[in-house]
Amino acid sequence: MKFRLRQMEVFRSVMLTGTISGAAKMLFISQPAVSRLISQTEESLGYKLFSRVKGKLVPTPEGEALYAEVEGFYQHAQRVDDFASDLLHGPAGVLNISSSPCLSYSVMPEAITRFTRRYPGIQVNYHTTMLNSMAQEILSNKVDLAVSVLPLEHINLEVQPFRSGRMVCVIPDLHPLAPKQKISLGDLAQYELISHHPSIQFGKLVRTAFETAGLDFNSRIHIHQTEVACSLVRAGMGVAIVDEFTVANGAWVGLQVRPLEQDILLKPSIARSVFDRQGTHAEKFIDILLSGYP
């Protein structure tokens, strides 16, 4: 057998992490051990799996083709392992997940409900967290996966968008803009705007949209939580641009929700560590999310 299981494991780890050091951390072995196994694998196979370009490991065409087969093999092996375990114990255990706060109003409750009905033996621990804390939570294994309202960017995260969304406008019931079916940024520029803090991604998105439209951004009140913006609008403080998920299903009495003429797009995504073992309860929850939002 030219390509042994241990060699497959080490090769896969280098492909996932992109470095010898990353693979060593993932497998809890030394860097020299990883280098040695890769060299032995290349020697036994008779071709190079990686080239060094400016100090970085770049897969060769043969390495890329081999990885596709190895990854398929690992996914199948993990499904068999999970199936064998479920035959004895049934699907049991714990799933730790987090999400952006705005997704806790409709997207996550619906998914968690479907998940627990399908897998009644699995305990779910769920909390919300801000975007800037998600990567650390995932990579420190505090959660098995996180669902973010915008895609996270991190070299050691696998990020998968699963639906789309938009920012919308919220106004009081009797506001002068209430008769309009769609509201433009130009309309909103005439009123006091309650906005997310400029350090928050929502705040950056809205400010950029106004700048792109050539409009002044008139905001005197900055907030960090979207529900606070909705409360202020309902109290008559002004108007706000918020994500559509927080105001879904008519949850806010006394507010009118209107689409914007200029799209400010959102892309809710599933994020998990590239070091994670595939085929776990996280995979089951991802299947639930994807099945709900084709």
Long-range contacts (C-beta under 8 A, 24 or more apart in sequence): 2-44, 2-45, 3-41, 3-44, 3-45, 6-37, 7-37, 7-40, 7-41, 7-44, 8-70, 8-73, 8-74, 10-34, 10-37, 10-38, 10-41, 11-38, 11-41, 11-49, 11-63, 11-66, 11-67, 11-70, 12-67, 12-70, 12-71, 12-74, 14-38, 14-50, 14-57, 15-59, 15-63, 15-67, 15-70, 16-274, 16-275, 17-156, 17-274, 17-275, 18-56, 18-57, 18-155, 19-56, 19-57, 20-57, 22-156, 25-275, 26-275, 74-278, 75-278, 75-279, 78-277, 78-278, 78-279, 79-279, 81-279, 82-279, 82-280, 90-121, 91-119, 91-121, 91-122, 91-281, 91-284, 92-121, 92-122, 93-121, 93-122, 93-123, 93-281, 94-122, 94-123, 94-124, 94-125, 94-281, 95-122, 95-123, 95-124, 95-125, 95-144, 95-281, 95-282, 95-284, 95-285, 96-125, 96-142, 96-143, 96-144, 97-124, 97-125, 97-126, 97-143, 97-144, 97-145, 97-146, 97-147, 97-282, 97-285, 98-126, 98-127, 98-128, 98-129, 98-134, 98-137, 98-142, 98-143, 98-146, 98-147, 99-126, 99-128, 99-129, 99-146, 99-147, 99-148, 100-128, 100-129, 100-130, 100-131, 100-147, 100-148, 100-149, 100-150, 100-268, 101-128, 101-129, 101-130, 101-225, 101-226, 101-227, 102-149, 102-226, 102-242, 102-243, 102-245, 102-246, 103-128, 103-147, 103-149, 103-245, 103-268, 104-128, 105-245, 105-246, 105-247, 105-248, 105-249, 105-251, 106-245, 106-248, 106-249, 107-147, 107-163, 107-245, 107-268, 108-147, 110-292, 111-285, 111-288, 111-289, 111-292, 114-288, 114-292, 115-284, 115-285, 115-288, 118-284, 118-288, 119-281, 119-284, 122-281, 122-284, 131-200, 131-201, 134-271, 135-271, 138-271, 138-272, 138-273, 139-273, 139-275, 141-273, 144-272, 144-276, 144-280, 144-281, 144-282, 144-285, 145-270, 145-271, 145-272, 145-282, 145-285, 145-286, 146-270, 146-271, 146-272, 147-268, 147-269, 147-270, 147-271, 147-289, 148-268, 148-269, 148-271, 149-243, 149-245, 149-266, 149-268, 150-201, 150-266, 150-267, 150-268, 150-269, 151-267, 151-269, 151-271, 152-269, 152-271, 156-273, 156-274, 156-275, 157-271, 157-272, 157-273, 157-274, 158-271, 158-272, 158-273, 158-274, 158-276, 159-269, 159-270, 159-271, 160-269, 160-270, 160-271, 160-286, 161-267, 161-268, 161-269, 161-270, 162-268, 162-269, 162-270, 162-289, 162-290, 162-293, 163-267, 163-268, 163-293, 164-265, 164-266, 164-267, 164-268, 165-243, 165-244, 165-245, 165-265, 165-266, 165-267, 165-268, 166-243, 166-244, 166-259, 166-260, 166-263, 166-264, 166-265, 166-266, 167-202, 167-205, 167-206, 167-241, 167-242, 167-243, 167-244, 167-260, 167-264, 167-266, 168-241, 168-242, 168-243, 168-244, 168-247, 168-257, 168-258, 168-259, 168-260, 169-239, 169-240, 169-241, 169-257, 169-258, 169-259, 169-260, 170-229, 170-230, 170-233, 170-239, 170-240, 170-241, 170-242, 170-247, 170-252, 170-255, 170-256, 170-257, 170-258, 171-233, 171-239, 171-255, 171-256, 171-258, 172-233, 172-234, 172-236, 172-254, 172-255, 172-256, 173-254, 173-255, 173-256, 175-239, 175-256, 177-239, 177-258, 178-256, 180-258, 181-258, 181-259, 182-258, 182-259, 182-260, 182-261, 183-258, 183-259, 183-260, 183-261, 184-260, 184-261, 184-262, 185-209, 185-210, 185-213, 185-215, 185-260, 185-261, 185-262, 186-213, 186-215, 188-239, 188-241, 189-215, 189-216, 189-218, 191-218, 191-238, 191-239, 192-218, 192-219, 192-220, 192-221, 192-237, 192-238, 192-239, 193-217, 193-218, 193-219, 193-238, 193-239, 193-240, 193-241, 194-219, 194-221, 194-223, 194-229, 194-232, 194-233, 194-237, 194-238, 194-239, 194-240, 195-219, 195-221, 195-222, 195-223, 195-229, 195-240, 195-241, 196-222, 196-223, 196-224, 196-226, 196-229, 197-222, 197-223, 197-224, 198-222, 200-224, 202-226, 202-242, 202-243, 205-264, 206-241, 206-264, 209-262, 209-264, 213-262, 230-255
